[in-house]
Amino acid sequence: FPELEDKDLYTTDVNEPHQLRDGSKVEGWIWRIGKYGNPSPEEQAQMSLDVQWFRARADMERWQEEVEILAQEFRRSIKGFTKMRDVWTSLAQ
């Protein structure tokens, strides 16, 4: 194995949103050695598609969760506003 350097430890983080030029970054050799080390061009293309699919799926799940969180926040806001309306109405009477 080659000597491990800091630049070799880079891999994409699925928790971070996509950034401009992310596709041009090359992951370190440590991520290319092992079961899939030295793949053929067809295998590389398939692995790239697999990674893109899993990244897109992770993004979709994160967005769905955000929609659910926002919907719950809206429900809580409506309930809070309704309660405050009732409080102010009773105080006005």
C-alpha positions as CSV (number, residue, x, y, z in Angstrom):
1,F,0.0,0.0,0.0
2,P,1.2,3.6,-0.6
3,E,1.9,5.9,2.3
4,L,-1.3,7.4,3.7
5,E,-1.5,11.2,3.5
6,D,-4.1,13.7,4.6
7,K,-5.3,14.2,1.0
8,D,-6.0,10.4,0.7
9,L,-8.6,10.6,3.5
10,Y,-11.0,12.7,1.4
11,T,-14.4,11.2,0.5
12,T,-17.7,12.9,-0.1
13,D,-20.0,13.5,2.9
14,V,-23.6,12.7,2.2
15,N,-24.6,14.9,5.1
16,E,-23.3,18.0,3.3
17,P,-25.2,19.6,0.5
18,H,-23.7,19.5,-3.0
19,Q,-21.2,22.2,-3.7
20,L,-19.9,23.6,-6.9
21,R,-17.1,21.5,-8.4
22,D,-17.7,18.5,-6.0
23,G,-17.8,16.2,-9.1
24,S,-14.2,17.2,-10.0
25,K,-12.8,16.1,-6.6
26,V,-11.0,12.8,-6.6
27,E,-11.3,10.5,-3.5
28,G,-8.1,9.2,-2.0
29,W,-6.6,5.8,-3.0
30,I,-7.8,4.3,0.3
31,W,-11.4,4.4,-1.0
32,R,-10.4,2.6,-4.3
33,I,-8.5,-0.3,-2.9
34,G,-10.1,-3.6,-1.9
35,K,-13.0,-5.5,-3.4
36,Y,-13.5,-2.8,-6.1
37,G,-9.8,-1.9,-6.6
38,N,-8.8,-1.3,-10.2
39,P,-12.2,-1.7,-11.7
40,S,-12.8,-1.8,-15.5
41,P,-14.3,1.3,-17.1
42,E,-17.8,-0.3,-17.2
43,E,-17.5,-1.2,-13.4
44,Q,-16.4,2.4,-12.7
45,A,-19.4,3.8,-14.6
46,Q,-21.7,1.5,-12.7
47,M,-20.1,2.4,-9.3
48,S,-20.4,6.1,-10.2
49,L,-24.1,5.6,-10.9
50,D,-24.6,3.6,-7.7
51,V,-22.9,6.4,-5.7
52,Q,-25.1,9.0,-7.4
53,W,-28.2,7.0,-6.7
54,F,-27.4,6.6,-3.0
55,R,-26.5,10.3,-2.7
56,A,-29.8,11.3,-4.4
57,R,-31.7,8.9,-2.1
58,A,-30.0,10.4,1.0
59,D,-30.9,13.9,-0.3
60,M,-34.5,12.9,-0.9
61,E,-34.9,11.4,2.6
62,R,-33.4,14.6,4.1
63,W,-35.8,16.8,2.1
64,Q,-38.8,14.6,3.1
65,E,-37.8,14.9,6.8
66,E,-37.5,18.7,6.4
67,V,-41.0,18.8,4.9
68,E,-42.4,16.8,7.8
69,I,-40.6,19.1,10.3
70,L,-42.0,22.2,8.6
71,A,-45.6,20.8,8.5
72,Q,-45.4,20.0,12.3
73,E,-44.1,23.6,13.0
74,F,-47.0,25.0,11.0
75,R,-49.5,22.9,13.0
76,R,-47.9,24.1,16.3
77,S,-48.0,27.7,15.1
78,I,-51.7,27.4,14.2
79,K,-52.5,25.8,17.5
80,G,-50.5,28.5,19.4
81,F,-52.2,31.4,17.4
82,T,-55.6,29.9,18.1
83,K,-54.8,29.7,21.8
84,M,-53.6,33.3,22.0
85,R,-56.7,34.4,20.1
86,D,-58.9,32.7,22.7
87,V,-56.8,34.3,25.5
88,W,-57.0,37.8,24.0
89,T,-60.8,37.4,23.3
90,S,-61.5,36.4,26.9
91,L,-59.4,39.3,28.2
92,A,-61.2,41.7,25.9
93,Q,-64.6,40.6,27.3
